[in-house]
Amino acid sequence: MFSEKINIKITIMRFVAIFWLVLYGNIVLATDKNMGAISMAQVKAVNQKQTELPLIQRRDSLFSLTLLDDKSFLLAGNEGLLVHVTKDYTNKKIRLDKKANLTSSHASTVGKVLVGTTNGTIVMSDNSLDEWSSISLSKNETIFNFNELTTGEIILSGSYGLLMSSKAPYNEWEQVDLPWSVFLKKAWDEFGEAEPHLYSGCKNVRGDLLIVGEFGLVIKRDPAGKWNKLHGGSIQPAIYDCDISDNGREILLVGQNGLVYQSNDAGLTWASSKIKNGSDLYSVKKIKDLSLIIGDKKNLYMSTQTSGWLCSVKKIKDLSLIIGDKKNLYMSTQTSGWLCRRFARGRPLGWFIDMTLDNQEVAIVGSQGDFKLTNYTELMKAVEALEKSKEFVSCE
């Protein structure tokens, strides 16, 4: 049972270690027409055309993506691989410790760039990315995620209950101790004691922080530093990512087997649905009024539904009922309001596993060296008028 809960990043890395031979050498050029490789495609906001870009090694995987202060991107992947993609779409490959996969990354507000590994080590540099130093944590666990609070404090999370905090310059890290025996009582009663994998997190401008993970777990840290459990704690599918509104009331969760949870009352009640059975969902983000989910088969799920007016959701068989303002009752027989889209000419093999966004642009990374960049206008075309989109096709 427990092995089924292992995070997709760990699964990917084990798969890479056993079945893939990573090729070493220089960066080469390829396009989508090169049948021997999956390309790093760049879609420029000016003309929305696919452009030729340098490609990392054919069988490298990317696990994490960070937007730097100068609007360039840092991509982190297997066997110590970092790729810095600059604003003019050139790239520079950096090899750190080849013995460790790089599973997470973060650009702090004080100019520090942190990269997490599978062996409990943080590799750190400044924005120049020229010199790197390493810090070993007290727990030798995989670092899945960094979340920076409004105070500048960073909370990292990882495998087997890894939860630590630090303040700039982030050279010293303290363990955050939580009452797992309380939070996971149902799971422990059924399964036995096991600290949960903590896969990801999300925050808002108020200072609320959510950490999500194994056993359907969602824990919240309020601006005063108090932790409590909002969801999960029993034997149930894992949550891989979350999104929380600025007012803290609207929360969106995604996870294993197409699972989606939504709350509109700060986690007091939840409505659940499945976008697609058997398809894991790894990351969810919101750009303006558009919510995006990425996952297996390189699918993007898009929704322009807003939830500010939502009071409650009920489901009777295949009929969903939504009670809203002005005594309105909204009805739908659709199991999901999400539209499935895929990049044109993209191969539905592998996965998209991480994304970042900044006002108008969305960047996505995944298996086989995939790096995609698109913008809000093209995303909205894919939702409202797909035939006008030069970049997306339907995968439904």
Buried (B, 14 or more C-beta within 10 A) or exposed (E): EEEEBBBBBBEBBEEBEEEBEBEEEEBEEBBBEBEEBBBBBBBEEEEBEBEBBBBBBBBBBBBBBBBBEEEBBBBBBBBBBBBBBEEEBEBEBBEBBEEBBBBBBBBBEEBBBBBBBBBBBBBBBEBEBEEBEEBEBEBEBBBBBBBBBBEEBBBBBBBBBBBBBBBBEBEEBEEBEBEBEEBBEBBBEEBEEBBBBBBBBBBBEBBBBBBBBBBBBBBBBEBEEEBEBBBBBBBBBBBBBBBBBEEBBBBBBBBBBBBBBBBBEBBEEBBEBBBBEEBBBBBBBBBEEBBBBBBBBBBBBBBBEEBEEBEEBEBEEEEBEBBBEEEEEEEEEEEBBBBBBBBBEBBEEBBBBBBBBEEEBBBBBBBBBBBBBBBBEBBBBBBEEEEEBEBBBEBE
